[in-house]
Amino acid sequence: MFPPAMAGYDRAITIFSPEGKIYQVEYAGEAVKRGWPTVGVKCRSGVALAAEKRKISALFDSSSLEKIYIIDDHVAASPSGLLADARILIDYARDIALSHRFLYDEPIDVEFLTKAVCNLKQQYTQFGGARPFGVALLIAGIDRHGARLYQTDPSGVYIGYFATAIGAESGTITEFLEKNYKFDIDMGECVELAVKALASAVEVTDSSSVEVAYATLEEKKIKKMSADEVSALLAKLGLLKKS
């Protein structure tokens, strides 16, 4: 058993351990590592997200669950970790984006939106009686600065990436991206790379097990691929595996 002093560091969100750690934040990170994986890829033409939507039961209706959420016309987010926590953050992000449009009559910058979400996340790491959000988000979109892709973590940190992955098997997916990523590819290749990276660590049984969304610099709008489009893409890439 841990000594009483260690138990205090382990349980309290407002106390640093002697090593300078906040254990509850680290435990929230462990929840992210066990979540369904999601991938983000940015290229010269835009940005793409691909996420696993695991079949949790033979009777599961996959259309009832989203893994990529539209925040505004130009920005989307995909979580890994506790999906109930993700829902709260997604609703908060939508409120921020909608308020910005109402006040300024223009779409919110992706980084500004990401920072607002991470400010809320950070608040839940410093007050007693609360716990950190056990979820990480990939936030992707197009704004006046171009294509944007950010990864957030439970502590409230956010970092921009050209390509990244979160969730279970993210290490394997990241290795695939490091070997195959190129910035100078078109949008079709960008989407294909995101899906192939996801499939490098996840068994794809049918189109309902993957969600894909993308935005181009030309149109500046997030589009989610339909089940038929995903199925055609998986067939083209030869990724469908029989369960």
N, C-alpha and C positions, 0 to 999 in steps of 0.2 A: 504493500500500500504506500501511497505518497504520504510524506509527513504533512502535518496540518498546514504549515506555511505554503507548501507547494500546492495543496488543495485550494488555498485562497487565490493564488495566481491563476489556477486552472479555471475557477468558477467566476471570477470577477472580471467584468469588462473594463473597469476603470483603473485597474492596477497592472503596472508593468512587472514582469518577472525580473530577476537579477540579470538575465541575459538580454533584457530590453525587448522582450516579446509580449504580445497580448494573445494569450492562447486561444481565446474564443474566436479571434479573427483568423488564426491559423486553422482552427477546426472548420470554420466556414469555407476556407480554401479547400479543405479535404472534401467537403460536400460538392464543390465545383468539379473536383477531379473524378468524382463518381457519376457525374451527370452525363446525359447523352451528348455526344460530341457535335460541335458545329465549326464550320470553316469559313473564313473570309479571305477573299483575294481581290486586290486592287491592281488595275492595269491602266494603260494609256487611254483606254476607251471608256472605262467606268469601274464598277465594283460589283462583286457577286458574293452571295452567301449560300452555303449549302449545309443542311442540318439533318441529322438522323432523327427519325420519328419511330421509336422502337415499338414493336407490336407486343404489348404487355399481356395480351390474352387473345385466345382464338375468337372471342366474341367482341373484341375491341373495335369500335368504329373510329377509324383513323381520322375521319373528317371532323371529329369533335375536338381534336387537339391540334394546336398550332405550335410550331417550333420557330417560325419566322414571323414577326409581328410588324405590321406597317404602323409606323409612328406618325408620319405625315406623308404627303405625296412623294417627297424626295428622300426620305430616310426610313430605315427599318432596323430592327434589332433582333438578335437571336440569343437566347440564354442557355446556360448550362449550370446545373445545380438544382436547387429547390424551385420547382416551377411555380409554386404558390407565391414565393417571394418575388419571382420574376414578374408575375402578374401585377403586383403592387407597383413595381418600378416601371413597367410598361405603361400602366395607367397614369402614373406621375409624369412620365416623359410626354405622353400625349397631351396632358393638360398644359405642360410648359410650351410645347410646340403650338398648340391652338391659341394660347394666350399671346404668344409672340406674333402670330399672324393677325390677331385681332388688334393688337396695339400698334404694330408697325407696318401692317399690310405687306409683309414679305415673309418668305420661308426662313425659318431659323437656321443659323449655321450649325453644322453637324457637331463641331467641337463645342460650341456654346451649350448645345443640348446635352452632350456627353458630360460636360463639366457640371451642369445642374444636377444630373442624375448621381454623379459621383459625390457631389456635396451632400446629398441626402444619405448616401451610403456611409460617408465618413462620419456624419452625425451619430449614426448608430454604432460607432466604435468607441464613443467617449461618454455615454450617459448610462448611469445605473438603471436597472429595471428594464433594459432592452437587450437585444442581441444583434449582432451583425446580420446583414442579408446574406444568406448562404447561396449566392448566385453570382456568376460573372456574365457579362453581356458583350457580345460583338455588336457594335453600332456602325452601320454603313450607310452611305448616301452620297448625294451630289449637292454641292452648294456653290457659292460664288468663287470659292477657292479651288474647285475641281472635285475629283473623286476623293472620298474620305473613308477611312477605316480605323476604328478605335476598339481597343480591348480594355474592359474595365475589370477590376477585381473587388472582392468583398471589403477591402480596406478603404476603397474610394479612390485608388490610383487609376489613371487612364493613360494609355500609351498608344500612339499611332503606329500602324503597321502597313507594309505592303502586302503581306500574307501572314495569317496566323490561325491557330486553332485552340479551342478550349474544350474541356470535358474529358471523359474517359478516352484513352489512347491518343491524347493530344500530342504526346511525344513522337509517336509513330507518324502521325499526320504531318507534324512540323518537319520531320526528317524528309518526308516525301516532297514537301513544298520547297525545302532548301535545295534539293537536288533538281527540281523541275521548274522552279519559278523563273519567269522572265517578265519584266515590266512591259516590254514592247510587244505585247500580243493584243489581238483584237478581242471584242467582247465575247464572241462565241468561244474562243480558246480559253478565255478567262473563266467562263462558266464551266467548261469542260474540265479545266484544271481543278477547280474547287470540288467538283463531283468526284473526280478520280482520286483526289487527295483524301476525301472522306471514305471512299471505297477501299483505300489502302489499309484501313483499320476496321472497317465495318462491313459485315456481310449484308449485301443488298439483295433482298428477296423479290421485291416488286416496287412499283412506283410509289406506293403508299408509305414506304419506309424512308423516303427522302423528300425534303422540301428544298426548293431552290428559288432564289429571288435575285434580281440584278437591276442595276440602273446604269444608263449610258449618259455620257457627257452631252450627247446630242439632245436627248429627250428630257433628261433631268427628272425622271420619275421612276420610282421603284415598281417593278413588275414581278409578281409571283407566277411562276410557271404552273400551268394546270397539270393534273395527273397524267393526261394524255401526252403533254409536252415532255414531262419528266420521263415517262415510259419510253418515248421515242428517243430521248437523249441517252438513257441507260442502254437501250438496245444498240444504238449507234456505237457506243463506247464498249460494248460487249461486257457490261458489268452485271447484268442480271444473273443471279444464281438461284437455282431451285432450292426451296426449303425442304 
